[in-house]
Structure formats: C-alpha cells, structure tokens
Amino acid sequence: KRQGFGPNEWISRPTLGMLPLVLLEDVNCDDGNRQNPSVNSDMAMSLEERVYCLGETVEWSVDETHEIRDWKGPEKKTARTACAFLNTGRGGTVYYGIEQGTGHVLGLRVTRRQRDALRCSVDVLLKAFQPSVLPDNYTVSFVPVRLCESTDGLSSTKNLYVVEIHIKRFAGGIIYCTPSGGCYIRKGTQDAELTAQLVRDNTLRLEEQRYASQIRSLKADIATLKRTRQLFK
C-alpha cells in the first residue's frame, strides 16, 4: 500500500533526488576494480525489471538485513554495515534514495557517469576489506523510481534511482574487517563491534546453521528407524 505524499507533491519537494553524491574522480575504475566490466550500469539496471514508486512507503523496516543510508560516497557507516552483513552470514541490503525514519521513496538523481563512478567506488571499498570481498558476494543495483499513480511530470523521474548494495547470504566462517580495521556484526538494527565473546557466539551460530539441515535429516532417520523397529517387535 502506497502511503505518504501524492506524486505531484513529491515533485515539488526541493530535496527530491538531490541527496549529496560524491563523484570519486580519483578512483581508478579500470577493469580490475569492476564487478563485471562487460556489464555497464544501464544494462544491469535493465536486467532488474523492478521499479520503486515515487512517494510510496517501503514494506520493510530497518532490521537485521535492511539498512537505509544517506549517500555521501562509501564511508565509515556504509563500510560498517556491509561488514556486519558479511559477518552475520545472512547477508543484507543497504539502500540509498529512501528517507530515513519514514521509509518514503525519494530516489537519487544520478547520471550514467555518476552511476559508473558510484559502482566503482563501492568495488574499491569492498576490495579494501580484510580479507577482500569477492565480487560474487555482492551486487550494486540501480532500481528506477517512477510515478506510478500519475502520468504528469514523467520527465521529473529521469535518472532517478534507488541504489541497493546487496551483500549475499553465504555459509560464512570468515571474519571480515573494514579498511580501517574494525570488525562488526549485525545485531537487530545496529552494527555492533566484534568482541572476543561476540566472535565466539557468532562462530557457534554459524556452525549451528551449517549443520542444522544435517541434524534435522539425522533426526528424521532416527525417527524412521524407531518406527520400523516397533513394527518388528
């Protein structure tokens, strides 16, 4: 259900699509830093086949796998959250272009060149993690923002996107640290710095998740054997 402001009222807001963006001119965006140099931002966007509606309220809230950030370039808070998603093992997504607190879709107005620079800056950030985050473990998506309830002012949504940095779910077993040396884990809506106790607890939880399916299978086999045994008594 869409909530918040009507489409025309959103267009009149002076902050629409004008969140600050750092275009990292000095980042070396060669093929070695790109996730997939053969796929540019426009191609990746077209593969999404998803859109956000301008002014709608997203159905999720900030939790263990969702975080909203103001885009000012890859910075400490973004690095901490990505690190926390990696170390928790469940993955998660950092969103830009959604209003903090309300969950209203605003979008970021970014050109093709800015999208390429933004994607590259994320690649450089995650590559600097210890250990480096492999490109297969994350994606950077630019999901178009559209006027879904009106045909007026469609040109106002040109180059308007919600940016999603998605950390994929994986088995874990590796503790990642940010370029500054901090190690974090996701606890509820917060990025908690890892202590020795948290490392132990997280390792135990990951091991339990890894073997949970095997344990369930073994329990089912034991139950079947018990029933079979009863039949032959």
N, C-alpha and C positions, 0 to 999 in steps of 0.2 A: 504494500500500500504506500503510495507516494504521499509524503507529508511536507510541511514547511511552506515555502513561498510558491506562488504561481510562477510560470515560466517568464512572463514579462517583467515581473518584479525582480526576479533573479538577474535579468539582463541589465536592469537599471542600477544594480549594486556596483559601486565604483571598484570594489575589490575583486570582481569576477575575473577569474583567470589571470590575476595579476600578482599571485604569490611570488616572492623573490626567487630567482633562479640564478645559480652560479654557473656560468658557462666556462668550463675549465679549458681555456685556450692553450695552457701549457701541458696538458695531458697528452702523452704520446698515444694516439689512437691507431696504432698500427695493428696488423692482423694478429699479432701475438697477444694483444690485450682484449680482443673482441671475443665474445662467446662463440659467434659464428660469423666470420667476416663475409660469407656469401649471402647472408640474410640481412637486409637493411631494416631500419625501423618501420618503414611503410609496409614492407612485406610481412614483417612479424605482426604488425597491427591488423592487417587484413586477414591473417590466419585466426585471429582471436574470435571473430564473429560474435562479439559481445559489445554491448553499449551500456553506459550509465545514462540515466535521465537527469537532466539539469534540475536541481532543486529537490530531488527525491531524497528520502532518508534511507540509508542502507539498512538492511535487515539484521546485520550483525552488530555487535558492540566490541569494544576493545577487550580482549581476553588473552588466553594463553597462545592463540595462533593468529590474532589480528592486532595490528598497531597502526595508528594514524600519526603522521609526522608532517610538520611544515617543511617544505623543500627549500633548503639553503645550500644544497650540494651535499655529498656524502660527508657526514660529520659524526661527532662522537656518539650522539644518541642513536643515529641510524646504525652505526657500527656495533654498538652495544646490543641493540635489539636483534640484528642479524646474528650476532654471536650467540645470543640467548636462544634463538630459534634453532640454531645448529646444535648446541649442546643439549637441548631438551630432547632432540631426536624426533619430535612430532612435526617439525617444520613450522611454517607460518608465513604471513604476508605483511609487508609494510606498505601502506597506502599514502599517496600524495595527491592532493586535489579534493580531499574530503575534509569538511570542517570539524575540528576537534571539539568534543563536547556535545554537538548536536547530531553529527553523522550526516549532515546535508552535503550533497554532491555539488561542489563548486567547479572543479576541474582546474588544470594548469594549462595556460595558453603557451604552447611551445612549438617552435618551428621544426622543420625536418632537421636542420643543422643542430638545433638545441637538443633534439631527441637523440641524435647520434652522440653528441658530447655527453649527455646525461648517462646514456647506456655505457659509454666508455669509462666514465668516472666511477660508476658502480663496479665495473670489471676491475679497474685498478685498485679500488678499495678492498674488494674481497680477495684479490690476488695477494694483497699485502698481509692478510691474516696469517697467523701461525697455528697449524700449517695452512698453506694456501687453500682456498675453497675452489674446488674443481668446477668448471663451467657447467658440468652435468648436474650439479647440486642446486642450481638456482636459475631463475629466469627473470628478465626485465620486460614488462609488458606495458603497452600504451593503449588503454581502452578508451575509445571515443566517447565523448559526452555529447548528447543530443537533446533537442527539445522534443519531448515525447507527447506533450499534450497540446501543442500548438504548432502551426506552420509559419507563424510570424517570426521574423528575425533569425531565420536559419543560418544566415551568414555569420551571426554572432558566435556560433559554436565552432567555427573553423579553427583548426589546430588546438582544440580544447580536449584534454585527456585527463583521465585518472591514471596515474603511474603506479604500477604494482611491482614491488620487488618480492618475488616469491622464493622462499627457501624450501626446498623439497624435503619431504619426510624420508628418513633413511634409518638404517639399523643403529647407527651411532657407534660408540666405542672409542671415539676420538674426542679429545677436549680441545676446542678451538679458542684462540685468544685474538683480540683485536690488534691492529698495528701498534697501538700504544702499550700493549702488554696486559690489558685487562681481560679476565675470563668471566663470562656471565652465563646465567641460566634463567629461563623464563619461569616465574612463579606468579600465577594469576595474571595480573595486568602489569607487573613490574619486572624489570631486568635486574636480577639480584647477582651481585658479585660472588663468584665461587669461593667458598672457604674449603678447608680440608674436609669438613663434615659434609658440606653440600656435594663435593666431588664423590665422596663415598656413597652418599644417598643416591646421587644421580647414576653412578655406575651400577649400583644394585638394582635400581629401577629399570635401567636399560637391559640388564641381564635377564630380569624377570620378563620383560616384554619379548626379548629374543626367544626365550624358551617356553613362553606361555602356550603357544599352539602345540608344541611337542608334549607339554604336560597334559593339556586337555586331551590330546589323542591317546596318550598312555592311560589316562583315567578312563576313557571310553573303552579301551581294550580290556582293562581290568574288570570293568562292569560287565562286559560281554562274557568274559571267561567265568565270572561268578555265576551268571545266569545259566551258562552252559553246564557248569558243574552241578547246579541244582537239578537240572533235567536228568542227569545220570545217577542221581542218588536213589 
